[in-house]
């Protein structure tokens, strides 16, 4: 019974407040945030402290926080030595089959003038033509330039949309793009004209946005729904039939806002260059309340250009143009002019096919390496779109020993451990609904997840996966050293200094420790024992090799420098 004599529920009795009284937790005090250095460090961030006249929650997102932590460990000073698998950015260099990335932008006499806040007409027309060609062939209702608004990036587009929405309940689903989490308290909340409602999805069915879930939201009075499709961070996409059904349910009942920035990253159609968009299911382009956001950022791999667009009914576009006049002033004119020729439909189809082939190969490489490290992912967890892996740390097999020298069971601790390997990922809690205000982070369903981006180059992916492999091995107690891999000092107590032999250089840079005569002998030995092999060093340095793992042979050390030392303490300095 409570103090008032009322009956107290079992759930309420199981909850307790944090030491500062600000948060509620269902975990015992010896299992929650207070015993984790990683979580205490997050709570020390300015976004969790109060200042007069300053709302620090509006100044930080998950990706920003992870970057700030990496900068404390030298990321800004030597970014070329880091594997940033955290930021959601694609590689921007040339790719086989894609048009060369522009190295210069032509200017004309009008390039220095202010441009229209809705964008230049030629680019708006090019976007409309692309959508009609790809998604609306044979349909009576067609997009025109008046259905397109050019905006300086996706976030700017969301802010413009927020500015023109009336009083409404807006639903978005979690896990989703981390900016949506901030949207509920900042970006979309700036205008206070609506209430943002986060709705959790289930991991059991792959975080699908089911039609029944949409019906539930409409029954609760929701009149605006915001979602990414394909979805960040899970890498899944609504299938065309599901997408069509959802649009049918919402027609004349709710405004749908689709973030389609990853529409070009599609791997379930044999990389034929086809893309997916809700534009295919719009009946009347001026009556269906469907807003589509996309741009050059992701599928054209030009994030620095800040050229994006919103496609929707003319009435919305007029309002979005007006809001741009007092919010952002419009998009850079020279970059808009340079973008027009990129949107020719045949060129776009070829570009998307090359993009899909390239990123699918990178996805498969990351999945293969994670499998070799010990993460067992089911078919439902393999992304068919985007360039993200939504990795559950609970999928690591065999499970870590109870006396593991470091804790990598949750996303924040895993992130901290990877910083010592100069590798960045994003902890899963940043994709959860409102996790940092009242709820103990250990209670978050995304607590044991991290998002890994395979947007960077293959070289960076290899660096990052090597870092993940080392962290897992440290957690398994397979390294007996005591310093961080970031420490370049060799282990002075060890006499073993592996040297890459000419023989190993001739065999794809493979480094092996022990007496071995050929790569075939090494492979046969691996297949025979199917276990880790590390023999004592014998013979001359030219015969020094090291074999590890039971999978295919691959380079594990690219130089002849001594082993770096690894810490057994997960706390950062």
C-alpha positions in Angstrom: 0.0 0.0 0.0 1.2 3.5 -0.7 1.3 6.3 2.0 -2.2 7.4 1.0 -3.6 4.0 1.6 -4.0 3.3 -2.1 -2.9 0.0 -3.5 0.6 0.3 -5.2 1.1 -1.7 -8.4 3.9 -4.3 -8.6 5.4 -2.4 -11.5 5.5 0.8 -9.5 7.1 -1.0 -6.6 9.8 -2.4 -8.9 10.8 1.1 -10.0 13.2 3.4 -8.2 14.6 6.8 -8.7 18.2 7.6 -9.7 20.4 9.2 -7.0 19.7 12.7 -8.4 16.0 11.9 -8.5 15.7 12.8 -12.2 15.2 9.4 -13.7 13.3 6.2 -13.1 14.8 2.7 -13.5 13.5 -0.8 -13.4 17.0 -2.1 -12.8 18.5 -2.7 -9.3 20.9 0.1 -8.2 23.9 -2.2 -8.7 23.0 -2.8 -12.4 21.9 0.5 -13.8 23.7 3.6 -15.0 25.4 4.5 -11.7 27.8 1.5 -12.0 28.8 2.2 -15.6 31.5 4.7 -16.4 30.3 4.9 -20.0 26.8 6.0 -18.9 28.1 8.4 -16.3 30.2 10.0 -19.0 27.1 10.5 -21.2 25.2 12.0 -18.3 28.0 14.5 -17.8 27.5 15.9 -21.3 26.2 19.5 -21.3 22.9 18.2 -22.8 22.1 16.7 -19.4 22.8 19.8 -17.4 20.6 22.9 -17.0 21.5 26.5 -17.8 19.4 29.5 -17.6 17.8 30.5 -21.0 19.6 27.5 -22.7 18.0 24.3 -23.8 21.0 22.1 -24.4 18.9 19.2 -25.7 18.4 21.3 -28.9 22.1 21.5 -29.4 23.1 17.9 -29.6 22.3 14.6 -31.4 23.7 11.1 -31.0 26.1 11.5 -33.9 27.4 14.9 -32.6 28.0 13.4 -29.2 29.9 10.4 -30.5 32.1 12.7 -32.7 32.8 15.0 -29.7 34.0 12.0 -27.7 36.2 10.8 -30.5 37.7 14.3 -30.8 38.8 14.0 -27.2 40.9 11.1 -28.3 42.5 12.7 -31.4 39.9 12.2 -34.1 40.1 15.9 -35.2 43.9 15.9 -35.2 44.4 12.7 -37.3 41.1 11.7 -38.9 43.0 9.6 -41.5 44.0 7.2 -38.8 40.4 6.6 -37.7 37.6 4.5 -39.0 34.5 6.6 -38.7 31.7 4.0 -39.0 29.4 6.3 -37.0 28.5 9.2 -39.3 25.8 8.5 -41.8 27.7 9.7 -44.9 28.5 7.8 -48.1 32.0 7.8 -49.6 32.3 10.7 -52.0 35.1 9.5 -54.3 34.6 8.1 -57.8 33.0 4.6 -58.1 33.2 2.3 -61.1 30.1 2.9 -63.2 29.1 6.1 -61.5 29.6 9.5 -63.2 32.8 11.2 -62.0 32.2 13.4 -58.9 32.4 17.1 -60.0 35.6 18.8 -59.1 34.5 22.3 -60.2 31.3 24.2 -60.6 30.8 26.6 -63.5 29.5 30.1 -62.6 27.6 32.6 -64.7 26.7 36.2 -64.3 23.6 35.3 -62.2 25.3 32.8 -59.9 26.0 35.4 -57.3 22.4 36.5 -57.0 19.8 35.4 -54.4 17.8 32.5 -55.7 14.1 31.7 -55.2 13.5 30.2 -51.8 11.7 27.3 -53.5 14.7 26.7 -55.8 15.5 27.5 -59.4 12.8 26.4 -61.9 15.2 24.3 -64.0 16.1 22.1 -61.1 12.5 21.9 -59.9 11.5 20.8 -63.4 14.3 18.2 -63.5 13.1 16.7 -60.2 9.5 16.5 -61.3 10.5 14.9 -64.6 12.6 12.3 -62.8 9.7 11.3 -60.5 7.2 11.1 -63.3 9.6 8.9 -65.3 10.5 6.6 -62.4 7.2 6.4 -60.5 4.3 7.8 -62.5 4.4 6.4 -66.0 0.9 5.7 -67.3 -0.8 7.8 -64.5 -3.0 10.7 -65.3 -1.8 12.9 -62.5 1.8 14.1 -63.1 4.2 16.3 -61.0 5.2 19.7 -62.4 7.9 22.1 -61.2 5.2 23.6 -58.9 5.2 20.3 -56.9 8.8 20.6 -56.0 10.6 22.8 -53.4 14.5 22.8 -53.3 15.9 23.0 -49.8 19.4 23.3 -48.3 19.5 19.7 -46.9 17.1 17.3 -45.4 17.1 18.9 -41.9 16.2 22.2 -43.5 13.4 20.5 -45.3 12.0 19.1 -42.1 12.2 22.4 -40.4 10.3 24.1 -43.2 7.6 21.4 -43.0 7.4 21.9 -39.2 6.8 25.6 -39.8 3.7 25.1 -41.9 2.0 22.3 -40.0 -1.1 23.2 -38.0 -2.3 21.9 -34.7 -1.9 18.2 -34.9 -0.5 15.0 -33.3 2.5 13.9 -35.3 3.6 10.2 -35.0 7.1 8.9 -35.7 8.4 5.4 -35.1 11.4 4.2 -33.2 14.1 3.2 -33.8 14.5 5.7 -36.6 16.8 8.6 -37.7 18.3 10.1 -34.6 17.3 13.6 -35.6 13.6 12.6 -35.2 14.3 12.0 -31.5 15.5 15.6 -31.3 12.6 16.6 -33.5 10.1 15.9 -30.7 11.8 18.4 -28.4 13.6 20.8 -30.7 13.5 20.8 -34.5 9.8 20.0 -34.9 9.0 21.4 -31.5 10.3 24.8 -32.3 6.9 26.0 -33.5 4.8 24.4 -30.7 1.9 24.0 -33.1 1.7 20.2 -32.7 2.6 17.3 -30.4 5.2 14.7 -31.6 4.4 11.2 -30.5 7.2 8.5 -30.7 5.8 5.0 -31.3 8.1 2.0 -30.6 8.4 -0.8 -33.1 9.1 -4.4 -32.3 12.5 -6.1 -33.0 10.6 -9.4 -33.1 9.3 -8.7 -36.6 12.2 -6.6 -37.9 10.8 -3.2 -36.8 8.2 -3.2 -39.6 5.7 -0.4 -39.8 2.5 -2.5 -40.2 -0.8 -1.2 -41.5 -2.4 -2.1 -38.2 0.0 0.2 -36.4 -1.0 3.0 -38.7 -4.7 2.4 -38.0 -4.0 2.6 -34.3 -2.3 5.9 -34.7 -5.2 7.3 -36.7 -7.6 6.1 -34.1 -5.7 8.0 -31.5 -6.2 11.2 -33.4 -2.9 11.3 -35.2 -3.0 13.5 -38.4 0.6 13.6 -39.4 3.0 10.6 -39.7 6.7 10.9 -40.3 9.0 8.0 -41.2 12.1 7.2 -43.1 11.7 4.7 -45.9 14.1 2.9 -46.4 14.6 3.0 -42.6 17.6 4.3 -40.7 19.1 2.6 -38.7 17.7 -0.9 -39.4 18.3 -0.9 -43.1 14.8 -2.2 -43.9 12.3 -0.8 -46.3 8.6 -1.0 -46.7 7.7 -3.4 -49.5 5.7 -1.8 -52.4 2.5 -3.6 -51.3 2.9 -2.5 -47.7 3.6 1.1 -48.7 0.6 1.2 -51.0 -1.7 -0.1 -48.2 -0.4 2.4 -45.7 -1.1 5.3 -48.2 -4.6 4.0 -48.9 -5.3 3.9 -45.1 -4.1 7.5 -44.6 -5.6 9.0 -47.7 -7.9 11.9 -46.7 -7.1 11.2 -43.0 -3.5 12.1 -42.4 -0.5 13.8 -44.0 2.4 11.4 -44.7 6.0 12.6 -44.6 8.4 10.1 -46.1 12.2 10.6 -45.7 13.4 8.8 -48.8 17.1 9.7 -48.8 18.1 6.1 -49.0 15.8 5.2 -51.8 18.7 4.5 -54.1 20.3 1.9 -51.8 18.3 -1.1 -52.7 19.8 -4.6 -52.8 16.8 -6.9 -53.3 16.4 -6.3 -57.0 19.7 -7.6 -58.3 21.2 -4.1 -58.2 19.3 -3.1 -61.4 19.1 0.5 -60.4 15.4 0.6 -59.5 14.4 2.6 -56.5 11.3 2.8 -54.2 9.2 5.8 -53.5 5.7 6.6 -52.2 5.3 8.7 -55.3 4.2 5.4 -57.1 1.1 5.2 -55.0 -0.1 8.8 -55.1 -3.4 9.1 -56.9 -3.6 12.8 -57.3 -0.4 14.8 -56.8 -2.2 17.8 -55.6 -4.8 16.1 -53.4 -2.9 13.3 -51.7 -1.2 14.7 -48.6 2.1 13.0 -49.2 5.4 14.8 -48.8 8.6 13.2 -50.1 12.1 14.3 -49.0 15.2 13.3 -51.0 18.2 14.9 -52.5 21.8 14.7 -53.7 23.2 13.9 -50.2 22.9 10.1 -50.1 22.1 8.5 -53.4 24.3 11.0 -55.4 26.9 10.9 -52.7 27.2 14.7 -52.5 26.5 15.5 -48.8 28.5 18.7 -48.8 26.4 20.3 -51.6 23.4 20.6 -49.3 20.9 20.3 -52.2 17.7 18.4 -51.4 14.1 18.6 -52.4 10.5 18.1 -51.2 7.9 16.8 -53.5 4.2 17.2 -52.7 0.9 19.1 -53.4 1.2 22.6 -54.8 -0.4 24.1 -51.7 2.2 22.6 -49.5 5.0 23.7 -51.8 3.8 27.3 -51.8 3.8 27.3 -48.0 7.2 25.7 -47.8 8.6 28.4 -50.1 7.2 31.1 -47.8 8.7 29.5 -44.7 12.1 29.3 -46.4 12.1 33.0 -46.7 12.5 33.5 -42.9 14.1 30.1 -42.0 17.1 29.5 -44.3 16.9 31.8 -47.3 17.1 29.1 -49.9 19.6 26.8 -51.5 23.0 27.6 -53.1 22.3 28.7 -56.7 25.5 27.4 -58.4 25.1 24.0 -56.9 21.5 23.9 -58.0 22.5 24.7 -61.6 25.1 22.0 -61.5 22.6 19.4 -60.3 20.2 19.8 -63.2 22.2 17.6 -65.6 22.6 14.9 -63.0 18.9 14.1 -62.9 18.4 12.9 -66.5 16.5 9.6 -65.9 18.7 7.3 -67.9 21.8 8.6 -66.2 20.2 8.3 -62.8 19.3 4.6 -63.5 22.9 3.8 -64.4 24.1 5.7 -61.4 21.8 3.8 -59.1 22.8 0.4 -60.5 26.5 1.1 -60.0 25.8 2.5 -56.5 23.8 -0.6 -55.5 26.5 -3.0 -56.7 29.2 -1.2 -54.9 27.5 -0.8 -51.6 26.0 -4.3 -51.6 29.6 -5.6 -51.9 30.6 -3.5 -48.9 27.5 -4.7 -47.0 28.4 -8.3 -47.7 32.0 -7.7 -46.6 30.9 -6.2 -43.2 28.4 -9.0 -42.6 31.1 -11.6 -43.4 33.6 -10.0 -41.0 31.0 -9.7 -38.3 30.2 -13.3 -38.7 33.8 -14.3 -38.5 34.2 -12.2 -35.3 31.2 -14.1 -33.8 28.1 -12.1 -34.4 25.3 -14.4 -35.5 22.8 -12.4 -37.6 19.6 -14.0 -38.9 18.0 -13.3 -42.3 15.7 -10.7 -40.7 18.6 -8.7 -39.5 20.4 -8.4 -42.8 19.6 -5.0 -44.3 18.2 -4.8 -47.8 18.7 -1.1 -48.1 20.6 2.0 -46.7 24.3 1.5 -45.7 23.8 0.6 -42.0 24.0 -2.5 -39.9 21.8 -2.4 -36.8 23.9 -4.8 -34.7 22.7 -6.4 -31.6 25.6 -7.1 -29.2 23.5 -10.0 -27.8 24.2 -11.8 -31.1 27.8 -12.5 -30.1 28.5 -16.2 -29.8 29.8 -17.8 -27.7 28.7 -15.4 -25.0 31.4 -13.5 -23.3 32.8 -15.0 -20.1 31.4 -13.7 -16.8 34.8 -12.5 -15.8 35.4 -10.7 -19.1 38.1 -8.1 -18.7 35.9 -5.4 -20.4 32.2 -4.9 -20.7 30.9 -4.6 -24.3 27.4 -5.8 -23.6 25.8 -2.5 -24.3 26.2 0.1 -27.0 27.8 2.9 -24.9 30.4 0.5 -23.4 31.1 -0.9 -26.8 31.5 2.6 -28.2 33.9 3.5 -25.4 36.0 0.4 -26.0 36.2 1.1 -29.8 37.4 4.6 -29.2 40.6 3.0 -28.0 40.9 1.3 -31.4 40.3 4.6 -33.2 36.9 3.3 -34.4 33.6 5.1 -34.2 30.1 3.6 -34.1 26.8 5.1 -32.8 25.2 3.6 -29.6 21.7 2.3 -30.2 20.1 4.5 -27.5 20.4 7.5 -29.7 17.8 5.9 -32.0 15.4 5.2 -29.2 12.5 7.4 -28.0 13.3 10.0 -25.5 15.8 7.8 -23.7 17.9 10.5 -22.0 15.4 12.4 -20.0 13.6 10.3 -17.4 14.2 6.6 -18.2 17.4 4.7 -17.1 19.3 3.9 -20.3 19.6 0.3 -19.3 15.8 0.0 -19.7 16.0 1.1 -23.3 15.2 -1.7 -25.9 18.0 -0.2 -28.0 20.6 -0.3 -25.2 22.4 -3.4 -26.5 22.5 -2.2 -30.1 25.0 -0.1 -32.1 24.7 1.3 -35.6 27.6 0.5 -38.0 27.8 2.5 -41.2 29.3 0.9 -44.3 29.2 4.3 -46.0 33.0 4.8 -45.8 35.5 3.4 -48.2 36.5 -0.3 -48.1 39.9 0.7 -46.6 38.1 2.4 -43.7 35.7 -0.5 -43.3 38.6 -2.9 -43.0 40.2 -0.7 -40.3 37.0 -0.5 -38.4 36.2 -4.2 -38.5 39.8 -4.9 -37.4 39.1 -2.6 -34.4 35.9 -4.4 -33.6 37.7 -7.7 -33.8 40.4 -6.6 -31.4 37.8 -5.3 -28.9 35.9 -8.6 -29.0 39.1 -10.6 -28.5 40.0 -8.4 -25.5 36.6 -9.0 -24.0 37.2 -12.7 -24.4 40.5 -12.4 -22.7 42.5 -13.4 -25.8 45.0 -10.5 -25.3 47.3 -10.5 -22.3 48.5 -6.9 -22.6 47.5 -4.0 -20.5 47.6 -0.8 -22.6 45.3 0.6 -25.2 45.7 0.0 -28.9 45.8 3.8 -29.2 49.1 3.7 -27.4 51.7 3.3 -30.0 54.4 2.1 -27.5 55.4 -1.5 -28.0 55.1 -4.1 -25.3 58.5 -3.8 -23.7 57.9 -7.0 -21.6 57.5 -9.1 -24.7 60.3 -10.4 -26.8 57.9 -11.3 -29.6 58.2 -8.8 -32.4 56.3 -10.2 -35.4 58.0 -9.2 -38.7 56.3 -9.5 -42.0 58.4 -11.8 -44.1 59.0 -11.7 -47.8 57.1 -14.9 -48.0 54.0 -13.3 -46.3 54.3 -10.2 -48.6 54.1 -12.5 -51.6 51.0 -14.1 -50.2 48.7 -11.0 -50.0 50.4 -9.6 -46.9 49.4 -12.5 -44.6 51.3 -12.5 -41.3 51.7 -15.8 -39.4 53.4 -16.7 -36.2 55.1 -20.2 -36.0 56.9 -22.4 -38.4 55.0 -22.7 -41.7 56.2 -23.4 -45.2 53.3 -22.2 -47.4 49.8 -20.6 -47.3 48.3 -24.0 -48.2 49.9 -25.5 -45.1 48.5 -22.8 -43.0 45.0 -23.2 -44.5 45.1 -27.0 -44.1 46.1 -26.5 -40.5 43.3 -24.1 -39.9 40.7 -26.4 -41.5 42.1 -29.4 -39.5 41.9 -27.8 -36.1 39.1 -25.2 -36.7 40.4 -23.2 -33.8 42.7 -20.3 -33.0 46.4 -21.1 -33.5 49.2 -19.1 -32.0 52.5 -21.0 -31.8 55.6 -19.8 -30.0 58.0 -18.0 -32.1 60.7 -20.2 -33.5 63.3 -19.9 -36.2 64.4 -16.7 -37.8 62.3 -13.6 -38.2 61.8 -14.3 -41.9 59.9 -17.5 -40.9 57.7 -15.7 -38.3 54.0 -16.0 -39.0 50.7 -15.8 -37.2 47.4 -17.6 -37.9 44.2 -16.6 -36.2 40.6 -17.8 -36.8 39.1 -20.6 -38.7 37.8 -18.6 -41.6 39.4 -17.6 -44.9 43.0 -16.3 -44.7 43.1 -12.5 -44.8 45.7 -9.9 -43.8 45.7 -9.3 -40.0 48.7 -6.9 -39.9 49.7 -4.6 -42.6 53.2 -3.6 -41.4 56.2 -4.9 -39.5 55.6 -2.6 -36.5 55.5 -4.3 -33.1 52.2 -5.3 -31.6 50.3 -2.5 -30.0 49.2 -3.1 -26.4 45.6 -3.5 -25.4 44.0 -2.4 -22.2 41.9 -4.5 -19.9 40.1 -1.5 -18.5 37.2 -0.1 -20.4 37.2 3.3 -18.7 38.5 6.2 -20.8 41.0 8.6 -19.3 
